[in-house]
Amino acid sequence: MREKFGFFKTSVVFYTVAILPILFSVNSALGQDAPTPTKHVFNLEYMPNGFGLDVSVDLWKQDMRFEKEPDFGQRHIVRGLLLTGTEEKYHIGFAWDKTEGKLYIDLNRNRDLTDDPNGIFESVTPDMRYTYTCFEDIHLPIQFDSTHLEFVIQMSIYDFGYGRPHCQVQVLSGFQAEIELYGKKWLLKVADNMDGKIMRSDRIVLIPVEANMSLGYEQLSSSIPETVFFDGRNYNISFEFQPGETAPLLQVNFLETESPMGELLLEGKFIKRLVLEVGTSLVLLDSPETNVSIPAGNYHWRNIFLDGGEAGLFKVNRYARKADEISVSEGQSATLKIGGPLHNSVEVQRMGNVLTLKYKLVGVDGCSYESLRGRGDSAPTFAVYKKGNEIFSGKFEYG
């Protein structure tokens, strides 16, 4: 009896092993093992302003000309290309008449600057046109294959007479929408660098709707990621332009994805947002607790913003950053010492009879922080004492 029982048991084990691969294959074919990931789709509307993305410009050598130009005479002219699109056929040429303070843009991209009546712009800084000029509200309509986009830019051109002019272009237009995920509302903004494709070189802003924009939240932008983790969930993110009633829409797809998780221990206070990055993955932590679960990875912390109350947000000074790497392993904890409280610090350097005082706000990480508002209304004050007696006092100057 015992032998039969043993044989029966062994037979069952072998039989079970034999059919498991078959059952697994059937389930896999039917898609029953892995449920379809949840996908969230949002349409962002075009906005002509509210963004600020710096883009590259190609300035030409002095001997390069357009096929046809206005009569510039002997005036000083700076020519170049706006690098719109990903191919040369989409690039838009321009010429800056430094003496007259005018900008000519080849809107139809035919290398002729004389047939674009809407492409002539006057400087908004006429008194400075010989060294610096700024041109605003420049609209660039471009047909990219099946998608028609219009970019609104601002151009600033500098020439201090050293033969090396400089041009700065900022894209002011973009796409935005208020989205909702699991009961929480977010403001989502995306700015394209004028190549007609949403890629790594573009910018994204993803912040809680209740955030006070006047405190500097508009600066919380990051490079476009392939994967983004926020509010406790991980998403693959993709973009596609879609036709709209009056302007194209930017469709954004959030596809939920699983990831091995670890734990991050934060030794610091008043963190409003912490930005971590590994490869093309982004982690956005808003008002995190002391312990927070995040996807495992070898991160660089790209930025940190502290809540200063009515004083607005404070961010770490990028020139004062120290080691910024943090490794979070699956199922393990890692500690990051960062953030507040901030304390006043003064560096004193002596050169002969002159004392130079440098004011800093220093966090628990030893890094200096600065206000997103910049100068502020009231400068820090200081006092110098000798044997307990104040011998001098004053205010720090911004800079």
C-alpha positions in Angstrom: 0.0 0.0 0.0 2.8 2.3 0.8 4.5 1.6 -2.5 1.3 2.3 -4.4 0.9 5.6 -2.6 4.4 6.6 -3.4 4.1 5.7 -7.0 0.9 7.6 -7.4 2.4 10.7 -5.8 5.4 10.6 -8.1 3.2 10.1 -11.1 1.1 13.2 -10.3 4.2 15.3 -10.0 5.5 14.3 -13.4 2.1 14.7 -14.9 1.7 18.2 -13.5 5.1 19.3 -14.8 4.2 18.0 -18.2 1.1 20.1 -18.7 2.2 23.3 -17.1 4.1 24.6 -20.2 0.9 23.9 -22.2 -1.3 25.8 -19.8 1.2 28.6 -19.7 1.4 28.9 -23.5 -2.4 29.0 -23.8 -2.7 31.7 -21.1 0.1 33.7 -22.7 -1.6 33.5 -26.1 -4.9 34.6 -24.7 -3.2 37.5 -22.8 -4.5 36.2 -19.5 -1.2 36.4 -17.6 -0.5 40.0 -18.1 -3.5 42.3 -17.9 -3.4 45.3 -20.4 -1.6 48.3 -18.7 -3.9 51.2 -18.0 -3.5 54.0 -20.5 -4.5 57.6 -19.9 -4.8 60.0 -22.9 -5.0 63.8 -22.7 -5.2 66.5 -25.4 -3.1 69.6 -24.8 -4.3 72.8 -26.5 -2.0 75.3 -28.3 -1.1 78.4 -26.3 0.7 81.4 -28.0 2.4 82.4 -24.7 3.2 81.3 -21.2 6.4 79.3 -22.0 10.1 80.0 -22.3 12.4 77.6 -24.1 15.8 78.7 -25.4 16.7 77.3 -28.8 19.8 77.3 -30.9 20.6 79.7 -33.8 23.1 79.4 -36.6 24.8 82.7 -37.3 26.4 83.0 -40.8 29.8 84.3 -41.7 30.0 87.8 -42.9 30.4 86.8 -46.6 27.2 84.7 -46.7 24.1 86.2 -48.4 20.5 85.4 -49.3 19.7 85.0 -53.0 17.7 88.3 -52.8 17.9 91.0 -50.1 16.7 94.5 -49.5 19.2 97.3 -50.3 21.2 97.3 -47.1 23.9 99.5 -48.5 27.0 99.5 -46.4 25.1 99.0 -43.1 26.2 96.3 -40.6 24.1 93.2 -41.2 24.0 90.0 -39.2 22.5 86.9 -41.0 21.6 83.5 -39.8 19.2 80.6 -39.6 16.5 79.7 -37.2 16.9 75.9 -36.9 13.2 75.0 -37.3 12.4 71.4 -38.2 14.9 68.6 -38.4 15.8 69.1 -42.1 17.4 72.1 -43.8 14.3 72.7 -46.0 12.4 73.8 -42.8 15.1 76.2 -41.6 14.1 79.9 -41.6 16.6 82.6 -42.5 16.8 86.1 -41.0 18.9 89.2 -41.3 19.4 91.8 -38.6 20.0 95.4 -39.7 21.9 96.6 -36.7 21.9 100.3 -37.8 18.2 100.5 -38.5 17.2 98.2 -35.7 15.1 96.0 -38.0 14.8 92.3 -38.4 14.0 90.6 -41.7 12.7 87.0 -41.6 12.3 84.7 -44.6 8.9 83.3 -43.6 8.3 81.5 -46.9 11.8 80.0 -46.8 12.7 80.7 -50.4 16.0 82.6 -49.6 14.3 85.9 -50.6 14.0 88.6 -48.0 12.1 91.0 -50.2 8.8 89.1 -50.5 7.8 88.7 -46.9 5.8 91.8 -45.9 4.9 90.2 -42.5 8.5 89.2 -41.9 9.8 92.7 -41.0 10.0 93.6 -37.3 11.0 96.7 -35.4 13.2 96.6 -32.4 11.4 97.1 -29.0 14.7 98.6 -27.7 15.4 101.4 -30.3 17.8 103.3 -28.0 20.1 100.3 -27.7 20.0 99.0 -31.3 23.7 99.5 -31.9 24.6 96.9 -29.2 21.4 95.1 -28.2 18.1 94.7 -29.9 15.0 92.7 -28.9 12.2 91.7 -31.2 8.9 90.4 -29.8 5.8 88.6 -30.9 7.3 86.9 -33.9 5.0 84.3 -35.4 6.5 81.4 -37.4 4.0 79.3 -39.3 5.5 76.0 -40.5 4.0 73.1 -42.4 5.6 69.8 -41.2 4.3 67.2 -43.6 0.7 66.7 -42.4 1.0 69.0 -39.3 0.8 72.7 -39.4 2.4 74.4 -36.4 2.9 78.0 -35.4 5.6 79.1 -33.1 5.8 82.4 -31.3 9.3 83.5 -30.5 11.3 86.4 -29.1 14.7 87.2 -30.5 17.5 89.1 -28.7 20.6 90.0 -30.6 23.8 91.3 -29.2 26.8 92.9 -30.9 29.4 94.7 -28.9 31.8 95.3 -31.8 34.2 92.4 -31.3 33.1 90.6 -34.5 31.2 88.0 -32.5 27.5 88.8 -32.5 25.3 86.6 -30.3 21.6 85.7 -30.9 19.2 84.3 -28.3 15.9 82.9 -29.3 13.2 81.9 -26.8 10.0 80.0 -27.8 7.0 81.5 -26.0 4.3 79.2 -27.4 3.5 75.6 -26.4 0.7 73.2 -25.4 -1.0 72.9 -22.1 -4.0 71.3 -20.3 -5.3 70.5 -16.9 -5.3 66.8 -16.5 -6.6 64.5 -13.7 -5.1 61.2 -12.6 -6.7 59.2 -9.8 -8.6 62.2 -8.4 -5.6 64.6 -8.4 -5.4 67.5 -10.9 -2.2 68.5 -12.6 -1.1 71.3 -14.9 0.7 69.8 -17.9 2.7 72.1 -20.2 4.9 71.1 -23.1 7.2 73.3 -25.2 8.6 72.3 -28.6 12.0 73.6 -29.6 10.6 74.2 -33.1 11.7 70.9 -34.7 8.0 69.7 -34.9 8.8 66.6 -32.8 8.4 66.2 -29.0 11.7 64.7 -27.9 14.4 64.9 -25.2 15.5 68.4 -26.2 12.0 69.8 -25.4 10.6 70.8 -22.0 7.8 69.6 -19.8 6.1 71.1 -16.8 4.0 68.9 -14.6 2.8 70.5 -11.3 -0.2 70.2 -9.0 -3.0 72.5 -10.1 -3.2 74.0 -6.6 0.4 75.3 -6.8 0.7 79.1 -6.5 2.2 80.0 -9.9 3.2 83.5 -8.6 5.8 81.8 -6.3 8.0 80.6 -9.2 6.4 77.3 -10.1 6.7 78.1 -13.8 10.4 77.3 -13.5 9.8 73.7 -12.6 10.5 72.4 -16.1 12.4 69.3 -17.1 13.6 67.6 -20.3 11.1 65.4 -21.9 11.4 61.9 -20.4 10.4 58.5 -21.8 9.3 57.4 -18.3 8.0 59.6 -15.5 7.2 58.7 -11.9 5.0 61.0 -9.9 2.3 60.8 -7.3 3.3 57.2 -6.5 2.9 55.8 -10.0 5.2 55.1 -12.9 4.2 55.9 -16.5 5.7 55.6 -20.0 4.9 58.8 -21.8 4.6 59.5 -25.5 3.4 62.4 -27.7 1.6 62.8 -31.0 0.1 65.8 -32.8 -3.6 65.6 -33.7 -5.8 67.9 -35.7 -7.9 70.4 -33.7 -10.7 72.9 -34.6 -8.5 76.0 -34.8 -5.0 74.7 -34.1 -3.3 71.3 -33.7 -3.6 69.4 -30.4 -0.8 67.6 -28.7 -1.9 64.2 -27.6 -0.1 62.9 -24.5 -0.3 59.2 -23.6 0.5 58.0 -20.0 0.9 54.3 -20.0 1.2 52.8 -16.5 4.2 50.5 -16.1 5.6 48.4 -13.3 9.1 48.9 -12.0 11.2 47.4 -9.2 10.9 49.7 -6.2 13.3 50.8 -3.5 13.0 53.3 -0.6 14.5 56.8 -0.4 15.1 58.3 3.0 15.2 62.1 3.0 17.3 63.9 5.7 16.0 67.4 5.1 12.9 69.5 5.4 10.7 71.9 3.4 11.2 70.1 0.1 8.5 71.2 -2.3 9.8 69.3 -5.2 12.8 67.0 -5.7 13.7 66.0 -9.3 15.7 62.8 -9.8 16.9 61.5 -13.2 18.3 58.3 -14.5 18.8 58.0 -18.2 15.6 59.0 -19.9 13.5 58.4 -16.7 12.3 61.2 -14.4 11.1 61.1 -10.8 9.1 64.0 -9.5 8.6 64.1 -5.8 6.2 66.8 -4.5 6.2 67.6 -0.8 7.7 64.1 -0.1 7.5 62.4 3.3 10.7 61.4 5.1 10.4 57.9 3.5 9.3 57.6 -0.1 9.1 54.6 -2.5 10.6 55.2 -5.9 11.7 53.0 -8.8 15.1 51.5 -8.2 18.0 53.1 -10.1 21.2 55.0 -10.0 20.0 58.6 -10.0 21.3 62.1 -10.3 19.2 64.7 -8.5 18.7 67.4 -11.1 17.1 70.0 -8.9 15.4 70.7 -5.6 13.0 73.4 -4.7 12.2 74.4 -1.1 9.1 75.9 0.2 9.8 79.4 1.6 6.2 80.3 2.4 5.4 83.8 1.4 9.0 84.2 0.3 8.3 81.8 -2.6 10.4 78.9 -3.7 14.2 78.5 -3.2 16.3 76.3 -5.4 19.9 75.1 -5.1 22.5 77.2 -6.7 23.7 75.1 -9.6 27.3 76.5 -9.2 27.4 75.3 -5.6 26.1 71.8 -6.1 28.2 68.9 -4.6 28.0 65.2 -5.4 24.5 64.6 -6.9 24.4 60.8 -7.2 22.1 58.5 -5.3 21.7 54.8 -5.8 18.4 53.1 -4.9 18.4 49.3 -5.0 15.3 47.1 -5.3 13.9 46.4 -1.9 16.6 48.4 -0.2 16.8 51.9 1.4 19.1 54.8 0.5 19.6 58.0 2.3 19.8 61.5 0.7 20.7 64.4 2.8 19.3 67.5 1.1 17.2 70.5 1.6 16.4 72.6 4.7 16.4 74.1 7.1 18.5 76.9 5.6 20.8 79.0 7.7 22.6 82.2 7.0 26.3 82.0 6.2 28.9 84.6 5.4 32.2 84.0 3.7 34.9 86.6 4.5 37.9 87.2 2.4 40.6 89.8 3.2 42.7 91.6 0.6 44.8 94.2 2.3 42.6 96.5 4.1 39.5 95.4 2.2 37.1 92.8 3.6 34.8 91.0 1.0 31.7 89.5 2.5 29.7 86.9 0.5 26.3 86.0 1.8 24.9 82.5 1.4 21.8 80.5 2.4 23.1 77.0 3.2 21.1 73.8 3.5 21.7 70.6 5.4 23.6 69.3 2.3 26.1 72.1 2.5 24.9 73.6 -0.8 23.8 77.3 -1.1 20.3 78.1 -2.2 18.7 81.1 -3.9 15.3 82.5 -4.3 13.4 81.9 -7.6 12.2 85.5 -7.3 15.8 86.8 -7.5 16.6 90.0 -5.8 13.6 90.2 -3.5 12.4 93.3 -1.6 14.7 93.2 1.4 18.4 92.5 1.3 20.1 90.6 4.1 21.8 92.8 6.7 25.1 92.3 8.5 26.9 93.8 11.4 30.6 93.7 12.5 31.5 93.5 16.2 34.7 94.1 18.0 34.9 93.0 21.6 31.1 92.9 21.8 30.7 96.4 20.3 29.2 97.0 16.8 31.7 98.9 14.7 29.9 98.6 11.3 26.7 97.4 9.7 25.1 97.4 6.3 23.2 95.5 3.6 24.3 93.0 1.0 23.9 93.9 -2.6 22.3 91.5 -5.1 24.7 89.9 -7.5 
